[in-house]
Amino acid sequence: MPFYHKLGKIPHKRHIQFRKENGDLYYEQLFGTVGFDGMSTNSYHEQRPTQVKEIRKQYSVAPKIAKANNIQSYKLKGFDIAPQDDFLESRKIVLTNSDCHIALAAPRKSTTDYFYKNTDSDEVIFIHKGTGKLRTIYGNLDFKYGDYLVIPRGIIYKIDFDSEDNRLFIVESHRPVYTPKRYRNWFGQLLEHSPFCERDIRRPEELETYNETGEFVIKVKKKDEIFEMVYASHPFDVIGYDGFNYPYALSIHDFEPITGRIHQPPPVHQTFETDAFVICSFVPRLYDYHPQSIPAPYNHSNIDSDEVLYYVDGDFMSRNDVSPGNISLHPAGIPHGPHPGAAERSIGKTETQELAVMVDTFKPLMVTEEAMNITDDKYYQSWLE
């Protein structure tokens, strides 16, 4: 995040002696991205964070590709992904390219017997169903319906669910995830025209600190493989930290829509960005108020990007026959637009209650076998009169 946060106990200077009451040193760790040029955090540990006892397993979780070069529009029935107990096993990658994975998950159980660390990717987890607590090395965040959980790569975490009815939409980004440049000044502060501000961003407030030794399993993801590693000390042994690199939460319900007299283009809905894709939020809002406006979007050609829409709730005005949990894929190279009758239906309406998450990637997405298991294969013909 582009603003400073500190939690727990830290010394008054970086890289100096910081001792426990018995005189022993705390162990400092610089946790940074983009070499030494990106956002970073300095944390202080009860135990050395480097104590690997054993590497037990190594296995692939790479997606299996069904269509590597795709030009067909698809609708995926996301709620057809079957629930599974385990958090990691429940994650099913449906679309992928060299910059990101887009996944669905329906985990029933909390992570109890292992910790997880994704070294490949920043993770953006959208909570469609469920409540609970994200527990991380840098503190905890409560979550609920409509929350984005942004977890920078390398952060060790667990996730606790309050019930077994959970639905997640997940984007794993091989590039760092930031707030949009168009909404920040040169100091990193979100500007007055931004659809959200720092007050809306929830930072970790509860720091769990354990000074324990033993055997602690961390499942580490690297290059689409899981390494099951055993550490000699509890990963949550941080007594304090400060910096800019930490997990945070933002509710889609706190995103304030930008509206106009005529239809506004998708960038006004932008919520997060990387140099390889953007994430946008479509939220309840007033429609366009020009006397001759057509609230439904105009037809447009995806020449440079693939468009993915995850439908969360409400009646999405430009589509026929979509339900919560559906995903539409409109690939680069062909035009798309409102379904037959949608533009006509939108005229004269004053507002929409739609809720959706959009991911626009600048490289083509490959369709996985998991996606083909839940697809409406005739969706590409749904624009025929």
Contacts in CASP RR format, 6 or more apart in sequence:
PFRMAT RR
TARGET T0000
AUTHOR 0000-0000-0000
METHOD contacts of the structure
MODEL  1
MPFYHKLGKIPHKRHIQFRKENGDLYYEQLFGTVGFDGMSTNSYHEQRPT
QVKEIRKQYSVAPKIAKANNIQSYKLKGFDIAPQDDFLESRKIVLTNSDC
HIALAAPRKSTTDYFYKNTDSDEVIFIHKGTGKLRTIYGNLDFKYGDYLV
IPRGIIYKIDFDSEDNRLFIVESHRPVYTPKRYRNWFGQLLEHSPFCERD
IRRPEELETYNETGEFVIKVKKKDEIFEMVYASHPFDVIGYDGFNYPYAL
SIHDFEPITGRIHQPPPVHQTFETDAFVICSFVPRLYDYHPQSIPAPYNH
SNIDSDEVLYYVDGDFMSRNDVSPGNISLHPAGIPHGPHPGAAERSIGKT
ETQELAVMVDTFKPLMVTEEAMNITDDKYYQSWLE
1 39 0 8 1.000
1 150 0 8 1.000
1 179 0 8 1.000
1 201 0 8 1.000
1 203 0 8 1.000
1 244 0 8 1.000
1 245 0 8 1.000
1 246 0 8 1.000
1 248 0 8 1.000
2 39 0 8 1.000
2 178 0 8 1.000
2 179 0 8 1.000
2 184 0 8 1.000
2 188 0 8 1.000
2 189 0 8 1.000
2 244 0 8 1.000
3 188 0 8 1.000
3 189 0 8 1.000
3 198 0 8 1.000
3 244 0 8 1.000
4 242 0 8 1.000
4 243 0 8 1.000
4 244 0 8 1.000
5 203 0 8 1.000
5 204 0 8 1.000
5 242 0 8 1.000
5 243 0 8 1.000
5 244 0 8 1.000
5 246 0 8 1.000
6 240 0 8 1.000
6 241 0 8 1.000
6 242 0 8 1.000
6 243 0 8 1.000
7 138 0 8 1.000
7 139 0 8 1.000
7 204 0 8 1.000
7 205 0 8 1.000
7 207 0 8 1.000
7 240 0 8 1.000
7 241 0 8 1.000
7 242 0 8 1.000
8 207 0 8 1.000
8 239 0 8 1.000
8 240 0 8 1.000
8 241 0 8 1.000
9 44 0 8 1.000
9 239 0 8 1.000
9 240 0 8 1.000
10 18 0 8 1.000
10 42 0 8 1.000
10 44 0 8 1.000
10 240 0 8 1.000
10 241 0 8 1.000
10 242 0 8 1.000
11 17 0 8 1.000
11 18 0 8 1.000
11 44 0 8 1.000
14 28 0 8 1.000
14 42 0 8 1.000
15 28 0 8 1.000
17 25 0 8 1.000
18 25 0 8 1.000
18 26 0 8 1.000
18 28 0 8 1.000
18 44 0 8 1.000
19 25 0 8 1.000
19 26 0 8 1.000
20 26 0 8 1.000
26 44 0 8 1.000
26 45 0 8 1.000
26 46 0 8 1.000
26 239 0 8 1.000
27 44 0 8 1.000
27 45 0 8 1.000
27 46 0 8 1.000
27 47 0 8 1.000
27 48 0 8 1.000
27 49 0 8 1.000
28 42 0 8 1.000
28 43 0 8 1.000
28 44 0 8 1.000
28 45 0 8 1.000
29 42 0 8 1.000
29 43 0 8 1.000
29 44 0 8 1.000
29 45 0 8 1.000
29 49 0 8 1.000
30 40 0 8 1.000
30 41 0 8 1.000
30 42 0 8 1.000
31 40 0 8 1.000
31 41 0 8 1.000
31 42 0 8 1.000
31 43 0 8 1.000
31 154 0 8 1.000
31 241 0 8 1.000
31 245 0 8 1.000
32 38 0 8 1.000
32 39 0 8 1.000
32 40 0 8 1.000
32 41 0 8 1.000
32 245 0 8 1.000
33 39 0 8 1.000
33 40 0 8 1.000
33 152 0 8 1.000
33 153 0 8 1.000
33 176 0 8 1.000
33 245 0 8 1.000
34 176 0 8 1.000
38 176 0 8 1.000
38 245 0 8 1.000
39 152 0 8 1.000
39 176 0 8 1.000
39 243 0 8 1.000
39 244 0 8 1.000
39 245 0 8 1.000
40 243 0 8 1.000
40 244 0 8 1.000
40 245 0 8 1.000
41 138 0 8 1.000
41 241 0 8 1.000
41 242 0 8 1.000
41 243 0 8 1.000
41 244 0 8 1.000
41 245 0 8 1.000
41 246 0 8 1.000
42 241 0 8 1.000
42 242 0 8 1.000
42 243 0 8 1.000
43 137 0 8 1.000
43 138 0 8 1.000
43 238 0 8 1.000
43 240 0 8 1.000
43 241 0 8 1.000
44 238 0 8 1.000
44 239 0 8 1.000
44 240 0 8 1.000
44 241 0 8 1.000
45 237 0 8 1.000
45 238 0 8 1.000
45 239 0 8 1.000
46 209 0 8 1.000
46 210 0 8 1.000
46 211 0 8 1.000
46 233 0 8 1.000
46 237 0 8 1.000
46 239 0 8 1.000
47 211 0 8 1.000
47 213 0 8 1.000
47 232 0 8 1.000
47 233 0 8 1.000
47 234 0 8 1.000
47 237 0 8 1.000
48 233 0 8 1.000
49 233 0 8 1.000
49 235 0 8 1.000
49 237 0 8 1.000
51 231 0 8 1.000
51 232 0 8 1.000
51 233 0 8 1.000
52 229 0 8 1.000
52 230 0 8 1.000
52 231 0 8 1.000
52 232 0 8 1.000
53 215 0 8 1.000
53 230 0 8 1.000
53 231 0 8 1.000
53 232 0 8 1.000
54 215 0 8 1.000
54 229 0 8 1.000
54 230 0 8 1.000
55 227 0 8 1.000
55 228 0 8 1.000
55 229 0 8 1.000
55 230 0 8 1.000
56 217 0 8 1.000
56 228 0 8 1.000
56 229 0 8 1.000
56 230 0 8 1.000
57 226 0 8 1.000
57 227 0 8 1.000
57 228 0 8 1.000
58 225 0 8 1.000
58 226 0 8 1.000
58 227 0 8 1.000
58 228 0 8 1.000
59 225 0 8 1.000
59 226 0 8 1.000
60 224 0 8 1.000
60 225 0 8 1.000
60 226 0 8 1.000
61 88 0 8 1.000
61 221 0 8 1.000
61 224 0 8 1.000
61 225 0 8 1.000
61 226 0 8 1.000
62 224 0 8 1.000
62 225 0 8 1.000
63 93 0 8 1.000
63 96 0 8 1.000
63 101 0 8 1.000
63 224 0 8 1.000
63 366 0 8 1.000
63 368 0 8 1.000
63 369 0 8 1.000
63 370 0 8 1.000
64 368 0 8 1.000
64 369 0 8 1.000
64 370 0 8 1.000
65 96 0 8 1.000
65 366 0 8 1.000
65 367 0 8 1.000
65 368 0 8 1.000
65 369 0 8 1.000
66 367 0 8 1.000
66 368 0 8 1.000
66 369 0 8 1.000
66 371 0 8 1.000
66 372 0 8 1.000
67 366 0 8 1.000
67 367 0 8 1.000
67 372 0 8 1.000
68 366 0 8 1.000
69 364 0 8 1.000
69 366 0 8 1.000
70 329 0 8 1.000
70 331 0 8 1.000
70 364 0 8 1.000
70 365 0 8 1.000
70 366 0 8 1.000
70 367 0 8 1.000
71 331 0 8 1.000
71 333 0 8 1.000
71 334 0 8 1.000
72 331 0 8 1.000
72 380 0 8 1.000
73 328 0 8 1.000
73 329 0 8 1.000
73 330 0 8 1.000
73 331 0 8 1.000
73 334 0 8 1.000
73 336 0 8 1.000
73 379 0 8 1.000
73 380 0 8 1.000
74 327 0 8 1.000
74 328 0 8 1.000
74 329 0 8 1.000
74 367 0 8 1.000
74 371 0 8 1.000
74 375 0 8 1.000
74 376 0 8 1.000
74 377 0 8 1.000
74 379 0 8 1.000
74 380 0 8 1.000
75 322 0 8 1.000
75 326 0 8 1.000
75 327 0 8 1.000
75 328 0 8 1.000
75 329 0 8 1.000
75 375 0 8 1.000
75 376 0 8 1.000
75 379 0 8 1.000
75 382 0 8 1.000
76 94 0 8 1.000
76 326 0 8 1.000
76 327 0 8 1.000
76 328 0 8 1.000
76 329 0 8 1.000
76 371 0 8 1.000
76 374 0 8 1.000
76 375 0 8 1.000
76 376 0 8 1.000
77 323 0 8 1.000
77 325 0 8 1.000
77 326 0 8 1.000
77 374 0 8 1.000
77 375 0 8 1.000
77 376 0 8 1.000
78 104 0 8 1.000
78 325 0 8 1.000
78 326 0 8 1.000
78 327 0 8 1.000
78 374 0 8 1.000
79 167 0 8 1.000
79 323 0 8 1.000
79 324 0 8 1.000
79 325 0 8 1.000
80 373 0 8 1.000
80 374 0 8 1.000
81 90 0 8 1.000
81 92 0 8 1.000
81 104 0 8 1.000
81 105 0 8 1.000
81 106 0 8 1.000
81 370 0 8 1.000
81 374 0 8 1.000
82 106 0 8 1.000
83 90 0 8 1.000
83 106 0 8 1.000
83 107 0 8 1.000
83 108 0 8 1.000
83 164 0 8 1.000
83 166 0 8 1.000
84 90 0 8 1.000
84 106 0 8 1.000
84 107 0 8 1.000
84 108 0 8 1.000
85 107 0 8 1.000
85 108 0 8 1.000
85 109 0 8 1.000
86 107 0 8 1.000
86 109 0 8 1.000
87 105 0 8 1.000
87 107 0 8 1.000
87 109 0 8 1.000
87 110 0 8 1.000
87 111 0 8 1.000
87 116 0 8 1.000
87 159 0 8 1.000
88 111 0 8 1.000
88 116 0 8 1.000
88 219 0 8 1.000
88 226 0 8 1.000
90 105 0 8 1.000
90 106 0 8 1.000
90 107 0 8 1.000
90 108 0 8 1.000
91 103 0 8 1.000
91 104 0 8 1.000
91 105 0 8 1.000
91 107 0 8 1.000
91 168 0 8 1.000
91 170 0 8 1.000
92 103 0 8 1.000
92 104 0 8 1.000
92 105 0 8 1.000
92 370 0 8 1.000
93 101 0 8 1.000
93 102 0 8 1.000
93 103 0 8 1.000
93 368 0 8 1.000
93 370 0 8 1.000
94 102 0 8 1.000
94 103 0 8 1.000
94 104 0 8 1.000
94 327 0 8 1.000
94 367 0 8 1.000
94 368 0 8 1.000
94 370 0 8 1.000
94 371 0 8 1.000
94 374 0 8 1.000
95 101 0 8 1.000
95 102 0 8 1.000
95 306 0 8 1.000
95 308 0 8 1.000
95 327 0 8 1.000
95 329 0 8 1.000
95 365 0 8 1.000
95 366 0 8 1.000
95 367 0 8 1.000
95 368 0 8 1.000
95 371 0 8 1.000
96 102 0 8 1.000
96 365 0 8 1.000
96 366 0 8 1.000
96 368 0 8 1.000
97 361 0 8 1.000
97 363 0 8 1.000
97 364 0 8 1.000
97 365 0 8 1.000
97 366 0 8 1.000
98 174 0 8 1.000
98 363 0 8 1.000
99 173 0 8 1.000
99 174 0 8 1.000
99 175 0 8 1.000
99 274 0 8 1.000
99 276 0 8 1.000
99 277 0 8 1.000
99 361 0 8 1.000
99 362 0 8 1.000
99 363 0 8 1.000
100 121 0 8 1.000
100 171 0 8 1.000
100 172 0 8 1.000
100 173 0 8 1.000
100 174 0 8 1.000
100 175 0 8 1.000
100 274 0 8 1.000
100 276 0 8 1.000
100 277 0 8 1.000
100 359 0 8 1.000
100 361 0 8 1.000
101 121 0 8 1.000
101 170 0 8 1.000
101 171 0 8 1.000
101 172 0 8 1.000
102 169 0 8 1.000
102 170 0 8 1.000
102 171 0 8 1.000
102 172 0 8 1.000
102 308 0 8 1.000
102 359 0 8 1.000
102 365 0 8 1.000
103 169 0 8 1.000
103 170 0 8 1.000
103 171 0 8 1.000
103 172 0 8 1.000
104 167 0 8 1.000
104 168 0 8 1.000
104 169 0 8 1.000
104 170 0 8 1.000
104 327 0 8 1.000
105 166 0 8 1.000
105 167 0 8 1.000
105 168 0 8 1.000
105 170 0 8 1.000
106 166 0 8 1.000
106 167 0 8 1.000
106 168 0 8 1.000
107 159 0 8 1.000
107 161 0 8 1.000
107 166 0 8 1.000
107 168 0 8 1.000
108 161 0 8 1.000
108 164 0 8 1.000
108 166 0 8 1.000
109 161 0 8 1.000
109 164 0 8 1.000
110 158 0 8 1.000
110 159 0 8 1.000
110 160 0 8 1.000
110 161 0 8 1.000
111 158 0 8 1.000
111 159 0 8 1.000
111 160 0 8 1.000
112 158 0 8 1.000
113 217 0 8 1.000
114 217 0 8 1.000
114 218 0 8 1.000
114 219 0 8 1.000
114 228 0 8 1.000
115 156 0 8 1.000
115 157 0 8 1.000
115 158 0 8 1.000
115 216 0 8 1.000
115 217 0 8 1.000
115 218 0 8 1.000
115 219 0 8 1.000
115 235 0 8 1.000
116 156 0 8 1.000
116 157 0 8 1.000
116 158 0 8 1.000
116 218 0 8 1.000
116 219 0 8 1.000
116 220 0 8 1.000
116 221 0 8 1.000
117 154 0 8 1.000
117 155 0 8 1.000
117 156 0 8 1.000
117 157 0 8 1.000
117 218 0 8 1.000
117 219 0 8 1.000
117 220 0 8 1.000
117 221 0 8 1.000
118 151 0 8 1.000
118 153 0 8 1.000
118 154 0 8 1.000
118 172 0 8 1.000
118 221 0 8 1.000
119 153 0 8 1.000
119 154 0 8 1.000
119 220 0 8 1.000
119 221 0 8 1.000
119 222 0 8 1.000
120 153 0 8 1.000
120 172 0 8 1.000
120 174 0 8 1.000
120 221 0 8 1.000
120 222 0 8 1.000
120 223 0 8 1.000
120 224 0 8 1.000
121 153 0 8 1.000
121 172 0 8 1.000
121 173 0 8 1.000
121 174 0 8 1.000
121 221 0 8 1.000
122 150 0 8 1.000
122 151 0 8 1.000
122 152 0 8 1.000
122 153 0 8 1.000
122 172 0 8 1.000
122 173 0 8 1.000
122 175 0 8 1.000
122 176 0 8 1.000
122 177 0 8 1.000
123 149 0 8 1.000
123 150 0 8 1.000
123 151 0 8 1.000
123 153 0 8 1.000
123 170 0 8 1.000
123 171 0 8 1.000
123 172 0 8 1.000
123 173 0 8 1.000
124 148 0 8 1.000
124 149 0 8 1.000
124 150 0 8 1.000
124 151 0 8 1.000
124 170 0 8 1.000
124 171 0 8 1.000
124 173 0 8 1.000
124 177 0 8 1.000
124 272 0 8 1.000
124 279 0 8 1.000
125 148 0 8 1.000
125 149 0 8 1.000
125 151 0 8 1.000
125 168 0 8 1.000
125 169 0 8 1.000
125 170 0 8 1.000
126 146 0 8 1.000
126 147 0 8 1.000
126 148 0 8 1.000
126 149 0 8 1.000
126 168 0 8 1.000
126 169 0 8 1.000
126 170 0 8 1.000
126 171 0 8 1.000
126 252 0 8 1.000
126 310 0 8 1.000
126 312 0 8 1.000
126 357 0 8 1.000
127 143 0 8 1.000
127 144 0 8 1.000
127 145 0 8 1.000
127 146 0 8 1.000
127 147 0 8 1.000
127 148 0 8 1.000
127 149 0 8 1.000
127 166 0 8 1.000
127 168 0 8 1.000
128 145 0 8 1.000
128 146 0 8 1.000
128 167 0 8 1.000
128 168 0 8 1.000
128 169 0 8 1.000
128 312 0 8 1.000
128 324 0 8 1.000
128 325 0 8 1.000
129 145 0 8 1.000
129 165 0 8 1.000
129 166 0 8 1.000
129 167 0 8 1.000
130 143 0 8 1.000
130 144 0 8 1.000
130 145 0 8 1.000
130 161 0 8 1.000
130 162 0 8 1.000
130 163 0 8 1.000
130 165 0 8 1.000
130 166 0 8 1.000
130 167 0 8 1.000
131 142 0 8 1.000
131 143 0 8 1.000
131 144 0 8 1.000
131 145 0 8 1.000
131 161 0 8 1.000
131 162 0 8 1.000
131 163 0 8 1.000
132 142 0 8 1.000
132 143 0 8 1.000
132 144 0 8 1.000
132 159 0 8 1.000
132 160 0 8 1.000
132 161 0 8 1.000
132 162 0 8 1.000
133 140 0 8 1.000
133 141 0 8 1.000
133 142 0 8 1.000
133 143 0 8 1.000
133 159 0 8 1.000
133 160 0 8 1.000
134 140 0 8 1.000
134 141 0 8 1.000
134 142 0 8 1.000
134 143 0 8 1.000
134 149 0 8 1.000
134 151 0 8 1.000
134 157 0 8 1.000
134 158 0 8 1.000
134 159 0 8 1.000
134 160 0 8 1.000
134 247 0 8 1.000
134 249 0 8 1.000
135 157 0 8 1.000
135 158 0 8 1.000
135 159 0 8 1.000
135 160 0 8 1.000
135 208 0 8 1.000
135 236 0 8 1.000
136 151 0 8 1.000
136 155 0 8 1.000
136 156 0 8 1.000
136 157 0 8 1.000
136 158 0 8 1.000
136 204 0 8 1.000
136 247 0 8 1.000
137 155 0 8 1.000
137 156 0 8 1.000
137 157 0 8 1.000
137 235 0 8 1.000
137 236 0 8 1.000
137 238 0 8 1.000
138 155 0 8 1.000
138 204 0 8 1.000
138 207 0 8 1.000
138 238 0 8 1.000
138 241 0 8 1.000
138 246 0 8 1.000
138 247 0 8 1.000
139 204 0 8 1.000
139 205 0 8 1.000
139 206 0 8 1.000
139 207 0 8 1.000
139 208 0 8 1.000
139 238 0 8 1.000
139 246 0 8 1.000
139 247 0 8 1.000
140 204 0 8 1.000
140 205 0 8 1.000
140 206 0 8 1.000
140 207 0 8 1.000
140 208 0 8 1.000
141 149 0 8 1.000
141 202 0 8 1.000
141 203 0 8 1.000
141 204 0 8 1.000
141 205 0 8 1.000
141 247 0 8 1.000
141 248 0 8 1.000
141 249 0 8 1.000
143 149 0 8 1.000
143 249 0 8 1.000
144 251 0 8 1.000
146 251 0 8 1.000
146 252 0 8 1.000
146 253 0 8 1.000
146 312 0 8 1.000
147 249 0 8 1.000
147 250 0 8 1.000
147 251 0 8 1.000
147 252 0 8 1.000
148 249 0 8 1.000
148 250 0 8 1.000
148 251 0 8 1.000
148 252 0 8 1.000
148 271 0 8 1.000
148 272 0 8 1.000
149 247 0 8 1.000
149 248 0 8 1.000
149 249 0 8 1.000
150 177 0 8 1.000
150 247 0 8 1.000
150 248 0 8 1.000
150 249 0 8 1.000
150 250 0 8 1.000
150 272 0 8 1.000
151 157 0 8 1.000
151 247 0 8 1.000
152 176 0 8 1.000
152 177 0 8 1.000
152 245 0 8 1.000
152 246 0 8 1.000
152 247 0 8 1.000
153 176 0 8 1.000
155 246 0 8 1.000
155 247 0 8 1.000
156 218 0 8 1.000
156 235 0 8 1.000
156 236 0 8 1.000
157 247 0 8 1.000
167 325 0 8 1.000
169 310 0 8 1.000
169 325 0 8 1.000
169 357 0 8 1.000
171 277 0 8 1.000
171 279 0 8 1.000
171 359 0 8 1.000
173 274 0 8 1.000
173 276 0 8 1.000
173 277 0 8 1.000
174 276 0 8 1.000
175 274 0 8 1.000
175 275 0 8 1.000
175 276 0 8 1.000
175 277 0 8 1.000
176 274 0 8 1.000
177 272 0 8 1.000
177 273 0 8 1.000
177 274 0 8 1.000
177 279 0 8 1.000
178 272 0 8 1.000
178 273 0 8 1.000
178 274 0 8 1.000
179 190 0 8 1.000
179 272 0 8 1.000
179 273 0 8 1.000
180 194 0 8 1.000
180 270 0 8 1.000
180 271 0 8 1.000
180 272 0 8 1.000
180 273 0 8 1.000
180 278 0 8 1.000
181 273 0 8 1.000
182 267 0 8 1.000
182 270 0 8 1.000
183 190 0 8 1.000
183 191 0 8 1.000
183 193 0 8 1.000
183 194 0 8 1.000
183 195 0 8 1.000
183 270 0 8 1.000
184 190 0 8 1.000
184 191 0 8 1.000
184 194 0 8 1.000
185 191 0 8 1.000
189 198 0 8 1.000
190 196 0 8 1.000
190 197 0 8 1.000
190 198 0 8 1.000
193 258 0 8 1.000
195 255 0 8 1.000
195 256 0 8 1.000
195 257 0 8 1.000
195 258 0 8 1.000
195 268 0 8 1.000
195 269 0 8 1.000
195 271 0 8 1.000
195 281 0 8 1.000
196 250 0 8 1.000
196 254 0 8 1.000
196 255 0 8 1.000
196 256 0 8 1.000
196 271 0 8 1.000
200 250 0 8 1.000
200 251 0 8 1.000
200 254 0 8 1.000
200 255 0 8 1.000
201 248 0 8 1.000
201 249 0 8 1.000
201 250 0 8 1.000
202 248 0 8 1.000
202 249 0 8 1.000
202 250 0 8 1.000
203 246 0 8 1.000
203 248 0 8 1.000
204 246 0 8 1.000
204 247 0 8 1.000
204 248 0 8 1.000
207 238 0 8 1.000
207 239 0 8 1.000
207 240 0 8 1.000
208 236 0 8 1.000
209 236 0 8 1.000
209 237 0 8 1.000
209 238 0 8 1.000
209 239 0 8 1.000
209 240 0 8 1.000
210 234 0 8 1.000
210 236 0 8 1.000
210 237 0 8 1.000
211 234 0 8 1.000
211 237 0 8 1.000
212 233 0 8 1.000
212 234 0 8 1.000
212 237 0 8 1.000
213 232 0 8 1.000
213 233 0 8 1.000
213 234 0 8 1.000
214 232 0 8 1.000
214 233 0 8 1.000
214 234 0 8 1.000
215 230 0 8 1.000
215 231 0 8 1.000
215 232 0 8 1.000
216 230 0 8 1.000
216 231 0 8 1.000
216 232 0 8 1.000
216 233 0 8 1.000
216 234 0 8 1.000
216 235 0 8 1.000
217 228 0 8 1.000
217 229 0 8 1.000
217 230 0 8 1.000
217 231 0 8 1.000
218 228 0 8 1.000
218 229 0 8 1.000
218 230 0 8 1.000
218 231 0 8 1.000
218 235 0 8 1.000
219 226 0 8 1.000
219 227 0 8 1.000
219 228 0 8 1.000
219 229 0 8 1.000
220 226 0 8 1.000
220 227 0 8 1.000
220 228 0 8 1.000
220 229 0 8 1.000
221 227 0 8 1.000
250 271 0 8 1.000
252 271 0 8 1.000
252 281 0 8 1.000
252 283 0 8 1.000
252 312 0 8 1.000
252 355 0 8 1.000
252 357 0 8 1.000
253 283 0 8 1.000
255 271 0 8 1.000
255 281 0 8 1.000
255 283 0 8 1.000
257 268 0 8 1.000
257 269 0 8 1.000
257 283 0 8 1.000
257 284 0 8 1.000
257 285 0 8 1.000
257 286 0 8 1.000
258 264 0 8 1.000
258 268 0 8 1.000
258 269 0 8 1.000
259 285 0 8 1.000
259 286 0 8 1.000
259 287 0 8 1.000
259 288 0 8 1.000
259 289 0 8 1.000
260 288 0 8 1.000
260 289 0 8 1.000
261 288 0 8 1.000
261 289 0 8 1.000
261 290 0 8 1.000
261 293 0 8 1.000
262 288 0 8 1.000
262 290 0 8 1.000
262 293 0 8 1.000
263 288 0 8 1.000
263 293 0 8 1.000
263 294 0 8 1.000
263 295 0 8 1.000
263 296 0 8 1.000
263 297 0 8 1.000
263 298 0 8 1.000
264 288 0 8 1.000
266 280 0 8 1.000
266 358 0 8 1.000
266 360 0 8 1.000
267 278 0 8 1.000
267 280 0 8 1.000
269 280 0 8 1.000
269 281 0 8 1.000
269 282 0 8 1.000
269 283 0 8 1.000
269 358 0 8 1.000
270 278 0 8 1.000
270 279 0 8 1.000
270 280 0 8 1.000
271 279 0 8 1.000
271 280 0 8 1.000
271 281 0 8 1.000
272 278 0 8 1.000
272 279 0 8 1.000
273 279 0 8 1.000
276 361 0 8 1.000
276 362 0 8 1.000
276 363 0 8 1.000
277 305 0 8 1.000
277 359 0 8 1.000
277 360 0 8 1.000
277 361 0 8 1.000
277 362 0 8 1.000
278 359 0 8 1.000
278 360 0 8 1.000
279 357 0 8 1.000
279 358 0 8 1.000
279 359 0 8 1.000
280 357 0 8 1.000
280 358 0 8 1.000
280 359 0 8 1.000
280 360 0 8 1.000
281 356 0 8 1.000
281 357 0 8 1.000
281 358 0 8 1.000
282 309 0 8 1.000
282 316 0 8 1.000
282 354 0 8 1.000
282 355 0 8 1.000
282 356 0 8 1.000
282 357 0 8 1.000
282 358 0 8 1.000
283 354 0 8 1.000
283 355 0 8 1.000
284 351 0 8 1.000
284 352 0 8 1.000
284 353 0 8 1.000
284 354 0 8 1.000
284 355 0 8 1.000
285 351 0 8 1.000
285 352 0 8 1.000
286 350 0 8 1.000
286 351 0 8 1.000
287 293 0 8 1.000
287 295 0 8 1.000
287 346 0 8 1.000
287 348 0 8 1.000
287 349 0 8 1.000
287 350 0 8 1.000
287 351 0 8 1.000
287 352 0 8 1.000
288 294 0 8 1.000
288 295 0 8 1.000
293 347 0 8 1.000
294 343 0 8 1.000
294 346 0 8 1.000
294 347 0 8 1.000
295 317 0 8 1.000
295 346 0 8 1.000
295 347 0 8 1.000
295 348 0 8 1.000
295 349 0 8 1.000
295 352 0 8 1.000
296 317 0 8 1.000
296 318 0 8 1.000
296 338 0 8 1.000
296 342 0 8 1.000
296 343 0 8 1.000
296 345 0 8 1.000
296 346 0 8 1.000
297 318 0 8 1.000
297 337 0 8 1.000
297 338 0 8 1.000
298 337 0 8 1.000
299 335 0 8 1.000
299 336 0 8 1.000
299 337 0 8 1.000
299 338 0 8 1.000
300 335 0 8 1.000
300 336 0 8 1.000
300 337 0 8 1.000
301 333 0 8 1.000
301 334 0 8 1.000
301 335 0 8 1.000
302 330 0 8 1.000
302 331 0 8 1.000
302 332 0 8 1.000
302 333 0 8 1.000
302 334 0 8 1.000
302 335 0 8 1.000
302 336 0 8 1.000
303 332 0 8 1.000
303 333 0 8 1.000
304 332 0 8 1.000
304 362 0 8 1.000
305 332 0 8 1.000
305 360 0 8 1.000
305 361 0 8 1.000
305 362 0 8 1.000
306 329 0 8 1.000
306 330 0 8 1.000
306 331 0 8 1.000
306 332 0 8 1.000
306 360 0 8 1.000
306 361 0 8 1.000
306 363 0 8 1.000
306 364 0 8 1.000
306 365 0 8 1.000
307 328 0 8 1.000
307 329 0 8 1.000
307 330 0 8 1.000
307 336 0 8 1.000
307 358 0 8 1.000
307 359 0 8 1.000
307 360 0 8 1.000
308 327 0 8 1.000
308 328 0 8 1.000
308 329 0 8 1.000
308 330 0 8 1.000
308 358 0 8 1.000
308 359 0 8 1.000
308 360 0 8 1.000
308 361 0 8 1.000
308 365 0 8 1.000
309 316 0 8 1.000
309 327 0 8 1.000
309 328 0 8 1.000
309 330 0 8 1.000
309 356 0 8 1.000
309 357 0 8 1.000
309 358 0 8 1.000
310 325 0 8 1.000
310 326 0 8 1.000
310 327 0 8 1.000
310 356 0 8 1.000
310 357 0 8 1.000
310 358 0 8 1.000
310 359 0 8 1.000
311 319 0 8 1.000
311 322 0 8 1.000
311 323 0 8 1.000
311 324 0 8 1.000
311 325 0 8 1.000
311 326 0 8 1.000
311 327 0 8 1.000
311 328 0 8 1.000
311 356 0 8 1.000
312 324 0 8 1.000
312 325 0 8 1.000
312 355 0 8 1.000
312 356 0 8 1.000
312 357 0 8 1.000
313 324 0 8 1.000
313 353 0 8 1.000
313 354 0 8 1.000
313 355 0 8 1.000
314 324 0 8 1.000
314 353 0 8 1.000
314 354 0 8 1.000
314 355 0 8 1.000
315 352 0 8 1.000
315 353 0 8 1.000
315 354 0 8 1.000
316 322 0 8 1.000
316 354 0 8 1.000
316 356 0 8 1.000
317 338 0 8 1.000
317 342 0 8 1.000
317 345 0 8 1.000
317 346 0 8 1.000
317 349 0 8 1.000
317 352 0 8 1.000
317 354 0 8 1.000
318 337 0 8 1.000
318 338 0 8 1.000
318 339 0 8 1.000
318 342 0 8 1.000
318 346 0 8 1.000
319 328 0 8 1.000
319 338 0 8 1.000
319 339 0 8 1.000
319 342 0 8 1.000
320 339 0 8 1.000
320 340 0 8 1.000
320 341 0 8 1.000
320 342 0 8 1.000
320 382 0 8 1.000
321 382 0 8 1.000
322 328 0 8 1.000
328 379 0 8 1.000
329 365 0 8 1.000
329 367 0 8 1.000
330 336 0 8 1.000
331 364 0 8 1.000
331 365 0 8 1.000
332 364 0 8 1.000
336 383 0 8 1.000
337 383 0 8 1.000
338 346 0 8 1.000
339 382 0 8 1.000
339 383 0 8 1.000
340 383 0 8 1.000
340 384 0 8 1.000
340 385 0 8 1.000
END
